[in-house]
Amino acid sequence: MNEHTDKGDSHNGAVEILAGRLVREADISKEQARELIELIGTDWNSLLREAHFLKARHRL
């Protein structure tokens, strides 16, 4: 493996862990969680706020 592959693997692993946590805490789908992470980044408070907003919006 080269340096770029290692960084990509660790980034993907971190995204998956964060997405899993977001799925559990905000009750959104894994795909929605991944999309939010890609759009917003890894700031937990921002992710949680947007996930709750997204969840509430889908209930309407």
C-alpha positions as CSV (number, residue, x, y, z in Angstrom):
1,M,0.0,0.0,0.0
2,N,1.1,3.5,-0.6
3,E,0.7,6.6,1.5
4,H,-2.4,7.8,-0.3
5,T,-4.2,4.5,0.0
6,D,-3.5,4.4,3.8
7,K,-4.9,7.9,4.2
8,G,-8.0,7.0,2.2
9,D,-8.6,3.8,4.2
10,S,-8.3,5.6,7.5
11,H,-10.6,8.5,6.3
12,N,-13.2,6.0,5.1
13,G,-13.0,4.1,8.4
14,A,-13.4,7.3,10.4
15,V,-16.4,8.3,8.3
16,E,-18.0,4.9,8.8
17,I,-17.6,5.1,12.6
18,L,-19.0,8.6,12.7
19,A,-21.8,7.7,10.4
20,G,-22.7,4.8,12.7
21,R,-22.8,7.0,15.7
22,L,-25.0,9.5,13.9
23,V,-27.4,6.7,12.8
24,R,-27.8,5.6,16.4
25,E,-28.1,9.0,18.0
26,A,-30.2,10.8,15.4
27,D,-32.1,7.8,13.9
28,I,-31.3,8.6,10.3
29,S,-30.2,6.1,7.6
30,K,-26.5,5.3,7.1
31,E,-26.6,6.8,3.6
32,Q,-28.1,10.1,5.0
33,A,-25.4,10.1,7.7
34,R,-22.6,9.6,5.1
35,E,-24.0,12.4,3.0
36,L,-24.2,14.8,5.9
37,I,-20.5,14.0,6.8
38,E,-19.4,14.7,3.3
39,L,-21.4,18.0,3.1
40,I,-20.7,19.3,6.6
41,G,-17.4,17.6,7.7
42,T,-16.8,16.0,11.1
43,D,-18.0,18.7,13.5
44,W,-20.3,16.5,15.8
45,N,-22.6,19.3,17.0
46,S,-23.2,20.5,13.4
47,L,-23.8,16.9,12.2
48,L,-26.3,16.2,15.0
49,R,-28.2,19.4,14.5
50,E,-28.5,18.8,10.8
51,A,-29.5,15.2,11.3
52,H,-32.2,16.1,13.7
53,F,-33.4,18.8,11.3
54,L,-33.4,16.2,8.4
55,K,-35.3,13.7,10.6
56,A,-38.0,16.3,11.5
57,R,-38.3,17.4,7.9
58,H,-39.1,13.9,6.8
59,R,-41.9,13.5,9.3
60,L,-43.9,16.3,7.7
